[in-house]
Amino acid sequence: MTAHAQAATDSGPARRRRSKRVGVVTSTARQKTIRVTVEYSVQHPKYGKYIRRQTVLHAHDEKNECRNGDVVELAQCRPLSKTKCWRLVRVVRRGAGGEGGAT
């Protein structure tokens, strides 16, 4: 066994923590894929006012358990497709109804 492989098996792989985000599901139209909007605030560089920004992430939902309006936690993972590199960790809070999941 090589020294690198031995070190990885003894103390576990030396990897950085995967980044996590919390957002709201905005689309469940595709199978095993959800579109999540993550909102955040950023301070304007000149005027100092806080501005709301948002980013859209595509995430893997293996069991098709999410519905529109759900608040979900996502973790970054390897690229699963051209636009999808996040996976569903858990549903934090169910949405207020809306459309059902993918049929």
C-alpha positions as CSV (number, residue, x, y, z in Angstrom):
1,M,0.0,0.0,0.0
2,T,1.4,3.4,-0.9
3,A,2.0,6.1,1.8
4,H,-0.8,8.3,0.3
5,A,-3.3,5.5,0.4
6,Q,-2.2,4.5,4.0
7,A,-2.6,8.1,5.2
8,A,-6.1,8.3,3.7
9,T,-7.3,5.1,5.3
10,D,-5.8,5.8,8.8
11,S,-7.1,9.3,9.5
12,G,-9.8,9.5,6.8
13,P,-9.4,11.6,3.7
14,A,-8.2,15.2,4.2
15,R,-11.0,17.0,2.5
16,R,-12.4,20.5,3.1
17,R,-15.9,20.9,4.4
18,R,-18.6,20.9,1.8
19,S,-20.4,24.2,1.6
20,K,-24.1,24.2,2.5
21,R,-26.9,26.6,1.6
22,V,-30.5,27.0,2.7
23,G,-33.1,28.2,0.1
24,V,-36.6,27.9,-1.2
25,V,-37.7,25.4,-3.9
26,T,-39.1,27.3,-6.9
27,S,-39.5,24.5,-9.4
28,T,-39.9,20.7,-9.3
29,A,-40.7,20.2,-13.0
30,R,-37.8,17.9,-13.8
31,Q,-37.4,14.4,-12.5
32,K,-34.9,14.1,-9.6
33,T,-34.0,17.8,-10.0
34,I,-35.2,20.9,-8.1
35,R,-34.5,24.5,-8.6
36,V,-33.7,26.4,-5.4
37,T,-33.5,30.2,-4.9
38,V,-31.1,31.3,-2.2
39,E,-31.4,34.9,-1.0
40,Y,-28.7,36.9,0.7
41,S,-27.9,40.5,1.5
42,V,-24.8,42.4,0.4
43,Q,-23.8,45.9,1.3
44,H,-23.4,48.4,-1.4
45,P,-19.7,49.4,-1.7
46,K,-20.4,53.2,-2.0
47,Y,-23.6,53.9,-0.2
48,G,-23.6,51.2,2.5
49,K,-27.2,50.3,2.0
50,Y,-28.0,46.5,2.1
51,I,-29.3,45.1,-1.1
52,R,-31.1,41.8,-1.4
53,R,-29.6,39.4,-4.0
54,Q,-30.5,35.9,-5.0
55,T,-28.9,33.0,-6.8
56,V,-30.5,30.0,-8.4
57,L,-29.1,26.5,-7.8
58,H,-30.1,23.2,-9.4
59,A,-30.0,20.3,-6.9
60,H,-30.4,16.6,-7.0
61,D,-33.5,15.2,-5.3
62,E,-33.2,11.4,-5.5
63,K,-36.6,10.6,-4.0
64,N,-38.6,13.5,-5.6
65,E,-39.7,14.5,-2.1
66,C,-39.7,18.3,-2.5
67,R,-42.5,20.5,-3.4
68,N,-42.7,24.2,-4.5
69,G,-42.3,26.5,-1.5
70,D,-40.3,24.0,0.7
71,V,-37.3,25.4,2.6
72,V,-34.4,23.0,2.0
73,E,-30.8,22.5,2.9
74,L,-28.3,21.8,0.1
75,A,-24.8,20.5,0.1
76,Q,-22.2,21.0,-2.7
77,C,-21.2,17.8,-4.5
78,R,-19.4,16.7,-7.6
79,P,-20.9,17.9,-10.9
80,L,-23.9,15.7,-11.8
81,S,-24.8,17.5,-15.0
82,K,-24.0,20.7,-16.8
83,T,-25.8,22.9,-14.3
84,K,-26.3,20.6,-11.3
85,C,-23.6,20.3,-8.6
86,W,-25.7,20.4,-5.4
87,R,-27.6,17.7,-3.6
88,L,-30.6,17.8,-1.2
89,V,-29.6,17.2,2.4
90,R,-33.0,17.7,4.1
91,V,-36.3,19.5,4.0
92,V,-36.1,22.1,6.7
93,R,-39.8,23.2,6.5
94,R,-42.6,22.2,4.2
95,G,-44.1,24.9,2.0
96,A,-47.6,26.4,2.1
97,G,-49.0,23.8,-0.3
98,G,-48.7,24.9,-3.9
99,E,-48.0,22.4,-6.7
100,G,-47.3,18.8,-5.9
101,G,-44.0,17.1,-6.6
102,A,-43.1,15.7,-10.0
103,T,-45.6,13.1,-11.2
